[in-house]
Amino acid sequence: MSMLEGIPSDAKIRSLLRRATFGPRPSCPRCGSSEIRRSENRFRCPRCRRPFSVTSCSWLSGAKVMPRQLWLLVLCWQRKIAFRTAQDLTGLSHVTVRRWFRRFRENLVQASPKLFGEVEVDEAWLGKRRHHNQTIVIGAVERGTGRAVVRVMGPRDQERSDRFLLRHVRRDSVVYTDGWEGYRGIDAFFGYGHSAHIHDRGDFGPTNHAENLWSRLKGFIRRTWHHSWREHLPGLLREFEARINNPETFVSPLAFLETCLYTVPTR
């Protein structure tokens, strides 16, 4: 269990959480006062006369796990560890591990990039038809940098693909797509350079990066979640996108907490 060797102590993790939440000096999440009194792991603001802690004023509010368990949960989530292994490492139930993984994903701080240059765009089916859980997703990959944007498309129609392109791809870009008629005219109407390739004829070369994106996405879902349900798919796509565009967030639990742990004002 080499993962357990570098886990800090509970006291050290509390200190790291405090710094990630408040910065160098704690301040009241209600009034902003820096005149804070501390008692063990809790704080009190003399002005508001309200107690608070590191977890009570952030999205960690209500956490019923020990600091080392929280650290391990973040580490397992970052490394895409399967639920069963995460259960063994943390001593928590399957439901608890799944809930925390979803919580980390929901609190990712990220902004989708505006792609430019040579951009490959494609769609793919996710889910099983026999389970009535199949959905079309659309994605774009920027050649050279590998930056990507992935979204649920729903029904495959031209209006949705046009909105996706205009929102996530700059108009002075060259867009490589398959031969679907929904992309017809994006050069004349929107100013994109457009190169279409017919997949039915075995012409996959110019969209290899996009095809590879779907392989990576399906592997990510299968490895961590086993399968995905339609209602959770938008969040999964945003997490997958963050792992591609912001890999520094997934280097260590501290990197994630410093980036994504923020103070929530209390009332």
N, C-alpha and C positions, 0 to 999 in steps of 0.2 A: 504494500500500500504506500507507494512513494508519494502519492498526493497528500498524505497526512503529515509528512515530515516537516514541511515548511509552514504549517498552519500556526499563526500567532496565538498567543494566550487570549483568554476572554478580556482581560484588562487592556491588553494592547489593541484588540479589535474595537473595544469601546472608545478608546482614545482616537483611533482612526476614523470611526464613525462620527465622533464629535467634531473632528476637524473637517471631515467631508461635508457635514451638514452646516456648520456655523462658520467655518474658516478659522483664522487664528484665535478669535475671541467670540464667545457665545453672546448672542443678543436675543432679546425677547421676540418671539415670533408674532406677538399680538401688537405691541406698540413700538418695537424696534429699539428699545432702551438697551444700552450696553452695561448698565449698572445691575449686574446679575449676582445673586448669591447662590452658592453651590453647596449642596449637602449630598455627599456620596455621589450617586449617579443621577441625581435630580437637580433641577435649578428652580429658582423662584425670582420673579421680578418684583422689586419693592414698589414700583409704580402701579402695576396691574394687580399685584398680589395674587398672581396666578402661577401655580407650579407647572413645570414642563420638563420633559426629558428629551434625549436625542431622538428616540423613536416616536414619541407622542406628537411631535411637530413636523414629521416628515411622512412619506408614504409607507414608512415602516410601522406606522401606528397600528397597534393591535397585534404586533408580532409576538408569538408565543414560542419562539425558538431561542436557544442560547446563542451568544455571539459566534462561537465556533461553528455551530450548525448553520447559521446564516452565511458565514464565510464559505463553508463547504458547499452549500446550495448554489451560491453564485459561481463558484469554481466549476461545479458539475454542469451547470447550465452553459457557462462559457465554452467548456470543452465538449459540449454535446454528448454528455454521458447519459446512457440509457437510464430510465426510471428505476429499474430493478437495482442497478449498481449504485445509483444515488441513494436509494433506500438503505442499502447495506452500509454505505459510508456515513450517512447522517443519523441513522436510527429512526427515521421518520416514516410515516405511512405513504403509500403510493398517492393517495389523494392530496396529502400535504405537499409532497414534492411537486406534483403537477400544478397545484395552486400557486406555489411560489415561482415556478418557472414562468407561468403566465403573468404573474405580478411583475417580475423583472422585465419581461417583454413589454408590458403596458407602460412602463416608466422609462423606456429608452428615450434619450434626448437626441433627436436627429432631424435633419432637414434633407429632403430628397434633392439630389443635384439636378441641375439643368444640363443635359448632355449636349455635346456639340462635336463637330468634326465628322468622322465617319461613324455612323451609328447603325447597328443592326436591330431590327424590330421583328418580333415573332409572337405567335400565340401558341398555347398548349392546353390540353385537357388535364385537369387534376381530379382525382377521386374516381370512384367506381360507379358505372351506370347502374349496375344491378342493385346497388344500395341507394339509388336516387341521390347521390352525393357528388355528382360530376359537375365541374365548373370550368369555364374557360378563363384563363389568365393571359395577360399581355405583358410583355417585357421588352426593354430596350437596353442594349449594351454598347458602351462607348469603346471603340477599338483603341488600343494603345494603353489606356489607363485601366480598363476593365470595370469602370464604374457602371452601375446598373440601376434601373428602376423597374419594379414589378408591381402590378396591380390586378385586382379582380376585374375581369371584363364583363362577365355575365353573358348576355346574348351577343353573338358576334355580328356587329353591324358597323357601318361606316361612320356613323356619328360618334360612337364610343371610341373608335380607333383615332379619329381626327382629334377629339378632345385630349386623348392621351398624348398624341404627338405634340400638339400645341402647348400643352402644359409642361412637358418634360424634355422636349428636344428643341434646340434653337433652330430658327428658320433658315439660317445660312449653312446648315449641315447637309451632308449626303446620307440619305437613308437607304439601307439595304433591306428588302423585304422578300417574302415569297410572292407568288403570283396571284394572291387573293385580290379580287376586284375592288375590295374596300379601300385599297391603297391607291387605286387609280386616280390620277389628277392631283395628288398632293404637291407635285412640282408646279403645276400651272396655277393652282389656287393659293398655295401657302408659301411657295418659293423654295421648297426643299429640292435638293438634288435627289433624284430617285433612281434606284437600280433594282428591278424586280427579277426574281429567279424562280423558275417553276420547279417546285419540289417533286411533283409527280413525275417529272422527267429525270429525276436523280441529280438535279442541280442544287446541291446543298452547300457548296464551297463558300460562297460569299456570306452565308449566315451561320457559319460554324460556331462563332462565339455565342450566338443566341441559342443554338441547339445545345451547346455545352451548359448554358445557364439552366435549362430545364433539367438536365441530368443532375446537376449539383443541387437544385431545389428539391427534386424528388428524393435524392439521397439524404438530404438534411432532414426532411420530414420523416422519412422512414427510420432513420437512425435514432432521432430524439423522441418523436411522437408516435411512431409506428404508422399512423394514418392521420388525416386531418378531416374535420367536419367543416361544412360550408360556413357556419357562423364564426368559426375561429380562423378561417383562412386569411382574411385581411391582416390580422395581427401577425400571423406567421410570415406573410410576405414582407411585412415591414421589418421584422426581425432578420429575415434572410437578407434583405437589402442592407440593413445596418451592418451585418457581418461582412458584407462585401465593401461597402463604402467607408465604414468607420472601424477598421480592424483594431485600432488602438484601444477602443472601448472594451475589447474582449481579451486583452493581454493578461489581466489579473483582476481579482475581485476589487482591489483598491482602485484600479483604473476605472472600473465600472461605477463604483460608489462615488468617486470624486467627480465623475461626469454627470451622473444621473440622480444622485441623492440631493434633494433640494428641500428647503424649508417651506412648509405649508402653514400659512397664518391660522392661528387658533382663535376661537371666539369665547 
